[in-house]
Amino acid sequence: MNETIRQQLEKEILEYVAMEFLEDDDDIDLVPDTPLISGGIVDSFSMVSLKRFLEKKYRISIPDAQATPEAFDSVNNIIHLLETFI
């Protein structure tokens, strides 16, 4: 995956997470390594929503076996997962 595509993925996923899962008064510096699940930003229900967003946005199918909490625990982890599909 080239750097331009990676940066675009990073931007789009960070924007989605901020818009969908953070409140205006949350004092969280959301960066690619921010723990999403272990940090309490994304719960199991939200993870399903995030998975569906990614599948629809990038026209891919992420097998449930690969949609693990570890794979979704940071934007960097998500991008690493997406590299196998994009």
Secondary structure, 3 states (H helix, E strand, C coil): CCHHHHHHHHHHHHHHHHHHHCCCCCCCCCCCCCCCCCCCCCCHHHHHHHHHHHHHHHCCCCCHHHCCCCCCCCHHHHHHHHCCCC
